[in-house]
Amino acid sequence: MKEYTKIETIFERDTNGTKKLIEGKFNNETVEYLKNNEWVCTEKIDGTNIGVIWDGHKVSFQGRTEKAQIPAYLANKLLEMFGGIINEELFEQKFGDMKVILFGEGYGSKIQKRGSDYREDVSFILFDIYLPEQDLWLKRDSLEDIAQTFGIDIVPVILRGTLQQAVDYVKTKPDSKIGKAKLEGLVCKPAVDVLDRTGKRVIVKIKVCDFV
């Protein structure tokens, strides 16, 4: 099982009892080094992590961890969206017998506090795609192409800019681009994929609740 990249909070937290973020004190030196470069920031969805796995022959689903149970109402929706002969043919057209994992959020009614503010039913929204055999994450244009192929939603790009611009945006406590929810936060990646010195993918989250 391939778990999704652990996304670091952008700043360190105070250890003197407040637990608040210390703005400007970055968790990762690589993030700090790249802070003024262009970052692509997409909306962080308040849902449950789902992986849609194509093993070259059939489709299966995973939660955030091996022990995570996917609720029946969401599992049925995933089967509707990705199951059956037609979807198998689409996977074969796009990927052949190559393994691929579509990472996204199960979101909507009954999922997390703000789920029904996104939508009244449940669905899946794509945010990343991983090719295990190549150890490769696909670029945004490829994600959009595959989302269109399967007729599925993809997390919206909120802004392209520096990390300070992303922080300033989150501080305004804006509305989500989906439904009538408030924005939970942003997930930001460098415009060009980067690994830090420990080999971890560089990706950060900036949550509205951390600046309230």
C-alpha positions, -999 to 999 in steps of 0.1 A, spaced: 0 0 0 13 35 -9 2 61 16 -1 97 4 28 121 11 26 135 47 19 172 43 38 194 67 23 225 83 43 255 69 55 269 102 67 254 135 44 257 166 52 274 198 63 250 225 56 273 255 20 264 259 1 284 232 6 258 204 2 286 179 22 288 147 53 309 148 49 328 116 82 330 97 98 300 114 96 273 88 93 236 95 116 227 66 147 246 55 140 237 19 106 252 21 122 284 35 148 285 8 120 282 -19 95 306 -2 99 334 -28 97 311 -58 64 303 -75 42 278 -57 10 262 -70 -16 263 -42 -48 242 -45 -78 241 -22 -75 218 8 -107 198 10 -121 186 44 -128 150 35 -114 115 38 -83 104 19 -89 79 -8 -67 61 -33 -81 47 -65 -57 20 -76 -53 6 -111 -30 -24 -110 -29 -29 -147 -59 -52 -148 -85 -41 -122 -95 -12 -100 -95 -12 -62 -97 14 -34 -78 23 -3 -82 46 27 -55 67 43 -40 36 60 -44 -1 57 -68 -1 87 -89 27 74 -125 16 66 -143 33 37 -179 39 46 -204 19 25 -221 50 10 -187 63 -2 -175 28 -14 -207 25 -35 -200 60 -50 -165 50 -59 -177 19 -76 -201 39 -96 -174 64 -106 -145 40 -113 -160 4 -115 -172 -16 -145 -160 -24 -180 -161 11 -194 -138 25 -167 -115 -5 -170 -112 3 -207 -105 40 -199 -77 30 -175 -63 6 -202 -63 34 -228 -46 59 -204 -22 36 -186 -21 1 -202 -8 -24 -177 11 3 -158 2 7 -121 -13 40 -111 -29 55 -79 -54 84 -82 -53 102 -48 -82 123 -38 -107 131 -11 -140 114 -5 -162 144 4 -197 156 9 -226 148 31 -217 128 63 -180 133 57 -163 156 82 -178 187 98 -182 208 67 -190 179 43 -227 189 35 -215 225 28 -196 212 -1 -224 190 -15 -255 172 -5 -243 138 -18 -209 122 -16 -182 121 -43 -145 119 -50 -123 149 -59 -88 143 -74 -57 160 -61 -27 139 -72 -17 109 -92 13 86 -86 30 61 -108 46 36 -84 69 18 -109 84 51 -120 82 67 -85 67 97 -103 40 122 -95 22 136 -125 20 173 -133 -11 195 -130 -19 194 -168 -19 156 -167 -41 156 -136 -66 178 -154 -65 156 -185 -72 124 -165 -100 141 -145 -116 151 -177 -113 115 -191 -131 100 -161 -155 129 -157 -144 136 -121 -138 168 -101 -103 181 -94 -92 204 -66 -92 240 -79 -60 260 -82 -65 290 -59 -33 309 -66 2 307 -81 27 328 -62 50 330 -31 42 314 2 37 347 18 9 354 -8 -6 321 2 -5 329 39 -20 363 33 -48 348 13 -57 322 40 -58 350 66 -87 366 48 -108 334 57 -123 332 22 -150 310 9 -144 276 -7 -146 274 -44 -169 244 -39 -205 246 -27 -212 270 2 -183 259 25 -157 281 40 -121 274 28 -103 249 50 -69 259 37 -44 255 9 -20 228 -2 11 243 -18 37 227 -40 67 243 -58 58 250 -94 86 225 -102 87 193 -80 115 194 -54 128 169 -29 144 181 4 178 168 16 161 138 32 145 128 -1 110 139 10 87 156 -15 83 193 -7 47 201 -1 30 222 27 -4 230 41 -16 264 52 -49 261 73 -73 289 80 -78 277 116 -41 283 124 -44 320 118 -77 327 136 
